[in-house]
């Protein structure tokens, strides 16, 4: 475990409190979160639910974002989605485009029923793969008044089409499905799920730059935590099956609430945010409250924990404007 900050990858400042909370989603799965509040909090306030990145846990950058938001006056909760971290779900280390979208809505259930939260002032923030889940939740849940995505991945797109859509063909998807379904049979025989492995370790000398960036975050003291899938044995091999034919961003151009999409312009993943934003505002009569913010020179993992790069002033201003 990352012992630098008692199991967290970031320090807790004296002006913020952290409390373990539990709530359940619509499927009856108990979720666990860390609720961050300003230490001197009185009365009601706006609230934000935070999750991500894909394969990370609340003790990593979701918590860092939530702690920062609390220091700026918000009630903020970083939570572990279903099946990972301290959250429930009988199967472990598996993701679901449906259930993990629901997890954001369940977080809204919880926050909007707290006596210190104004239920008309609830937003969400999704990082990396949970950025896509956040947009999907915003397209469905009208209680969400403002959404921020940071360094977003569309996990359904990358699983179905490969990076930069390089494997976007029926034949390529068929071969992927064959391999994953063969693994299903093997898993059923053994009664356990084979793991895909987290971030590659040791790091090959010829690894792409973004893999080196992932290693620098997940495999070093900077971001390593005991429960993080990316820091350890990774997702189940078959975890990506349901992402192959369930695109999650189909109705984003019907989102009426405010959305801020943030990405580093040097990130390998930047095309996810650019394309998702373009799709979201296309023919959308509620496009005026949507914004794409590209951070010059930033790579994917810079927006995990680089407080000198993450535009927290902009995020604060956005939530203050639309959670009022």
N, C-alpha and C positions, 0 to 999 in steps of 0.2 A: 504493500500500500504506500501511496505517496504520504509520507509522514511529515513533510515540510510544514503543512498547515492542518494537522490532525485529519488526514485523509482527503483533504481538498487540494486542488491545484492552485488555489489563490487564498490570500488572507482575508479575514473578516474584520472590517474596520470597527472601531469602538462606537461609531454612531449608528450602527445597524445591528438588529437582532436577527437570529436565525432559529426557526422552530420546525421540528419534524412534524409533518401532517400526513394524514391518510384520507383518501376519498375513493369512490368507486365509479367505474364507467358504466355505460348502458348494458354491457355484457356481464356485469357483475364482477369484473376483475378489480381488485383493490390496487390502487396506485399510491405511490409514496412520493412526497415532495418535500422540499425545503422552502418554508415561507420566510421571506425577508421583509422586514419592516423598519422604517426609521425608528430609532430608539425612543424618540420623544413623540411618537405618533399619537395624535388625539383626533377624534372625529372620524368621518368617513373620507375615503380617498379613491382615486383611480387605481385599478389593479391590472397587472400583466402576467400572463402565464407564459413560461419560457421552456423550450425543449430543444434538444439537439446537441451536437451533431449526430449523424447516423452512426450508431455504434459507440457513442459516448454515453456518459451518465451525468446526473445532476451535480456531482462533485467537480465536474470539469467546467467547460466554458458556459453552459447554461446557467450554472450557479454564479459564475463571474458576472454575466449579464444581469442576472436578477439582483445580485448584491449591489451592483452599480446603480440600477434603477431605484432600489430602495434608498440609497444614499441621496437620490435626487427627489425623494418624496413619494414614490409610488409604493403600493403593496405589490410585491413581485414574488412569484412562486416558480422555482425551477423544479421540474418533476421528471421522474423516470417513466418512460412509456411502458405499456404492457410488455411483459415477458423478459424485461431486462432490469438490471440494477436491483433496487429494493422493491420494485413493484411486482405484483402477482402475475398469475397466468401459469397454468400447469406445465405447458411446454415452455422451455426456456430458449433464449437466444434466437428468437424468430421474430420477423417483422410482418406487418399486415397493412396494406394500403387502407383498408376499411377501419380496422380496430385502432390503428395508430392515429388516424384522423379523428376518430371518436374520442381518443384520449385528450385531445385539445378541448373538445366540447365538454368533456367531463371536468376538466380543469376550470372551465367557465362555470359549470354547475357549482363547483365548490366555491370559487371566489365570489360569485354573484350572490351567494347566500351567507356570506360573512357579514357580521354587523358593522365591521369597520370598512366595508367596501360599498361604494355607490354602484348598484347593479347596472346602471345606465352608462358606466364608465369602465368597461372591461375590454382589454385588448389582449393580443397574443403576439409572441415573437418566436419564430422558428429559425434554427441555425442549420445549415447544410441540408441533409435529407429531410429534416423536420421543417425546413422552410417550405418545401413542396407540400407537406402535410398541413402546414399552417394555411397556405393558400386554398387548399381543398376544404379546410374547415371554414374559412371565411366565405367560401362560395355556398356553404350549406347553413351556417349558424348565424342567424340575423342578430343575435345578441352581441356578437363580436363587432365592436365599433371601430377598431383600428388594428391593423396587422403590419408587422415588420418582418421581413425575411432578410437574413444575413448569409452571404456566401452560399446561396441556395443550390441544392441538387434536386432535380426531378428524378426520383429513384425509379419510377415506372419507365421513363424514357431511356435511362441509361441501361436498365436491365433488358429492355426489349430491343434496343437498337445499338447498344454499345456506345463507347465514347465517340462524340462527334458524329453519331449515327452511322459509324463505319460498318456495323453489322446489321443494318436495317434491310433484312430480306427474309422471306418466308423460310428459305433453306437454313439460314443461320439460326433463326429462332427454333426451327425444328430440331437442329442438332443440340442446341442448348436444352430444350425440353427433354430430348432423349436422355441426355446425361443426367439431368436432375431427377427424372422419373426413375431411372435405374438406381440412383442413390436412394430414392424413397423405398424401393424394394429392399435394398441392402439395410437401410435403417430399420425397417419393420422386422427383418429377420433377427437383427441384433438387439432390438428393443431399445435402441439409443440413437441419438442423432449425431452423425459425423459433423465435425466443426470445420469451417473453411479456413481458419487461421486469421489472426488479426493483421496488423501492419507487418510486413515482411521483416524478419529479424533472424540473422544479421542482414544488414542492408547491402545489397549488391552494389559494386562500384558503378555499374552502368545503369542504375535505377533512374527512371525519369525524375525530373526536378520535383514534381508534385508528390511523388512517393517519398523522396527525401524530406520534404516538408512535413508529411504525415509522420514519418519516423521521428523527426525532431520534436513533434508535439506529443505523440502517443507513447513513445518508447523511452523518453528521457524524463528527468525530474520535472521538466517544464509542465507536462500534462498527464503523466502516468498516474492512473489510480487502479486499485485492485479489481473493481467491478467492471471497468470499461472493456467492452468486447474488442475494440480496436487495439487496446493496449495488451490484450492477452490472446485467447484462442478464437476470437471472431464469432461471427454468426454461424448458425447451422448452414451446411452446404445447400440445403433445399429451401432456405429462407426466401430466396428471390423468386420462387415459382409463381406466386400470386401476382407479382409485379409485371410479369410478362404480358398479360392480356387485360390489365385493369388500369388504364391511364387515369390519373387522378386530377388532371388540370383541365378537364373538358369544358367545365362551365365557369371558368374564372372570369370570362368577359361579362358575366352577370353579377359580379361582385359590386355592390353599391357602396359599401363602407370604404374607409380610407386604407390605402396600402402603400407602404414604403419598401421598395426592393433595393437592397444594398449589396454590392459585389466589388471585389478588387478587379481592376481592369487587366491585371496580369495573371489572374487566376485561370487555371486550365478549365475551370468549371463556369467561367463567366457567361458562356453562351446559354446556359440554362436560364439565368436571370434575364438576359437580354430577350430571349425568345418568349419566355413566360410573360414578361412585361408587355411585349408587343401583342401577344395573344389576348392579354387581359384588357387592354385598352381598345382593341380593334372592335369597332361598332358598339362600344359600350357607352351609353349616354351618361354614365357616371364616371367618366374618365378624369374629371378635373381634380379629384382627390387622390390620384395615383401618381407616384413618382419613382423614377429609377435613378439611383445615386451610385455612380461608379467612382471608386477610390483609386486615384492615380498611383501606379506602381505596386499596388497590394496584390499578394498572391492569396490562394484559398485560405490557408491556415493563419494568415495575418489577422483575419477577422475572428479568430477563435479567442485570442487573449492579448493581442497587442493594443493596449489601451492608448498608445500614442497614435494608433491608426484607426481603430474602431470609432466611428463618428457618434459618440454618445451624446454630445451636445445636440446634434441633429435628431437623434432618436428621442431625446427628452422633449425637444420642441415639437416634434411630430405627435407624440402621445399627448402632450399638453394641449395641442390644438384640437385634436379629434376626440379626446376623452374628456370632454368638458360638459 
